[in-house]
Amino acid sequence: MKALIEAEATIDRFRPLEEEAMNSASEPRSLFPKTYHIQGLHVTLAGIRNSEYPPVVFEHGCGVSSEVWSLVYPELAEITQTLTYDRAGYGFSDPGELPRTSDRCVEDLHRVIEALNIVRPFILVGHSLGGFYARLYAERYPEDVAALLLIDASHEDEIRGAFPIPYIKKQKWSVRWYRLAKYAARIGLLPWLAKRHWIPGFGKFVSKLPEASQHAMWERVFSESSMEAAESEYDCFVGETGSVPRSRFARLPLAVVKAGVYLPGNNRKATLRQQVERTLYDTAVKMQHLSEAGRLIEAGGSGHHVQVDKPGTIIGIVKRLLEQTREA
């Protein structure tokens, strides 16, 4: 009963913002981004709603924020409406109810879509763990999704026997790393290091983003709420707490992007790294085959964040999906 009362209080708290968002969302959008706070979630809408192309909705990965799309969505917003948002706990969003299961994350996005009256169906783009959530969203709300783009997406096989045991152990150790990072953020150590840009490797990653996004990433990624969200999401993924997508999508336009190009080794006995690379490739092919209209794109020269390393590749794929959905 207490949880129900708290939930109703939360809904009441954000109802005025949602009503304002729904009223304004029915109007044509400016090319300039506009932000909303929907049930504690920070949402950015850009572009102009039109009848020719569907909107594009972006789902970021674990441990970052919607700023990772800042090299991609502005160009697409010149064509159609785009939506980026920070999941609960990340970026400028409020912390969400724990644990952060796949079900909670999918339902949060669905509430945002409804509150802002986003035209459906739309193109859904998911990166990493966000790709896992995007698959579940498309399975649960098939009428909402016109096409699906999965960028180096997480897959349930990564925490099952299909992968080498050392790799699966590494996945479980990642949860412990996030837990340690959460405590380091709680005592102020991580924010202190981030303020001085002393996080190894992170500066090189964010330096590719626009200046405003760099500042936001340094300021928000290493907060306690961000680390808590990352720990909980990944713990739920590894422990399979929450729903796992199981459906195929018939002829839904589907693009699966894999970071890097897989090159089979010549050695008779594959190294652990070669085994993992082969299994990651096989998993990408498996996701491609979720739809008869699926295709696999290997992004050569890119790391895990293809939308940051090769934004032009992602923009090009989305534009092709936009044309496909328009023709359909």
MONORTA-V768400 format. One record per pair of residues at least 4 apart in sequence whose C-alpha atoms are under 6 Angstrom apart, sorted by the first residue. I is the first residue (numbers start at 1). J is the second residue. D is the distance in Angstrom with one decimal. If there is no record, write none. Layout:
I	J	D
I	J	D
This chain:
11	15	5.9
14	39	5.4
18	115	5.6
21	25	5.7
21	116	5.5
22	115	5.7
22	116	4.8
22	117	5.8
25	116	5.6
28	48	5.7
28	49	5.7
29	47	5.9
29	48	4.4
30	47	5.9
30	48	5.9
31	46	5.6
31	47	4.3
32	46	5.8
33	45	5.5
33	46	4.2
34	44	5.6
34	45	5.3
35	43	5.5
35	44	4.4
36	42	5.9
36	43	5.1
37	41	5.3
37	42	4.8
40	93	5.7
40	94	5.1
41	93	4.5
42	85	5.6
42	86	5.6
42	92	5.6
42	93	4.8
43	84	6.0
43	85	4.2
44	83	5.7
44	84	5.3
44	85	6.0
45	82	5.7
45	83	4.8
46	77	5.7
46	81	5.7
46	82	5.3
47	77	4.0
47	78	5.8
47	80	5.4
47	81	4.3
48	80	5.4
48	81	5.0
49	80	5.8
49	81	5.1
53	326	5.9
54	122	5.0
55	80	5.8
55	81	4.7
55	82	5.6
55	122	5.0
56	82	4.8
56	122	5.7
56	123	4.7
57	82	5.9
57	83	4.8
57	124	5.0
58	84	5.1
58	125	4.8
59	126	4.6
59	130	5.1
60	66	5.8
60	127	5.5
60	130	5.2
61	127	5.3
61	128	4.9
61	129	4.9
61	130	4.6
62	129	5.8
62	230	5.6
63	230	5.0
64	221	5.7
65	86	5.5
65	90	5.7
65	91	5.2
66	84	6.0
66	85	5.5
66	86	5.3
67	213	5.5
72	311	5.7
73	77	5.9
77	81	5.5
77	82	5.8
86	90	5.5
86	91	5.7
86	93	5.8
88	93	5.5
88	94	5.7
88	95	5.1
88	96	4.8
89	93	5.6
89	94	5.3
89	95	3.9
89	225	4.9
89	226	5.0
89	229	5.4
90	226	4.7
91	220	5.3
95	225	5.9
99	232	5.7
100	232	5.4
100	233	5.0
101	236	5.6
101	242	5.2
102	242	5.5
103	242	5.9
106	137	5.7
111	115	5.9
113	117	6.0
113	118	5.3
120	144	5.1
121	144	4.3
121	145	4.7
121	146	4.9
122	145	5.1
122	146	5.1
123	145	5.9
123	146	5.4
123	147	4.8
123	148	5.9
124	148	5.1
125	149	4.7
126	130	4.7
126	131	3.9
126	134	5.5
126	150	5.2
127	131	4.7
127	151	4.6
127	153	5.4
128	152	5.4
128	153	3.9
128	154	4.9
129	154	5.0
131	150	5.2
131	153	4.6
132	154	5.5
136	245	4.8
137	141	5.8
138	142	4.9
138	145	6.0
147	252	5.9
147	253	4.8
147	254	5.9
148	254	4.8
149	254	5.9
149	255	4.8
149	256	6.0
150	256	4.8
151	257	4.7
152	257	5.7
152	258	4.8
152	259	5.9
157	162	5.8
159	168	5.4
159	238	5.8
175	231	5.7
175	235	5.6
178	231	4.9
179	231	5.7
182	224	5.5
182	227	4.8
182	228	5.6
184	189	5.2
184	190	5.6
185	189	5.6
185	190	4.7
185	223	5.7
185	224	4.8
186	224	5.3
190	222	5.8
191	195	6.0
191	222	5.7
193	198	5.1
194	198	5.8
194	218	5.7
203	207	5.8
206	214	5.5
209	214	6.0
216	220	5.9
217	221	5.3
221	226	5.8
224	228	6.0
229	233	6.0
231	235	5.9
235	239	5.9
236	240	5.5
236	241	4.6
248	290	4.7
249	290	5.9
249	291	5.0
250	291	5.1
250	292	5.9
251	291	5.3
251	292	5.0
251	293	5.1
252	291	6.0
253	293	5.3
254	294	4.4
255	294	5.7
255	295	5.1
256	288	5.9
256	296	4.8
257	296	6.0
257	297	4.8
257	298	5.8
258	298	4.8
259	299	5.1
259	302	5.5
259	303	5.7
259	304	5.6
260	298	5.8
260	299	5.0
260	300	4.3
260	301	5.7
260	302	5.5
261	298	5.4
261	300	5.2
270	274	5.7
288	294	4.9
288	295	5.5
288	296	5.9
302	306	5.7
302	309	5.6
306	310	5.2
307	311	4.5
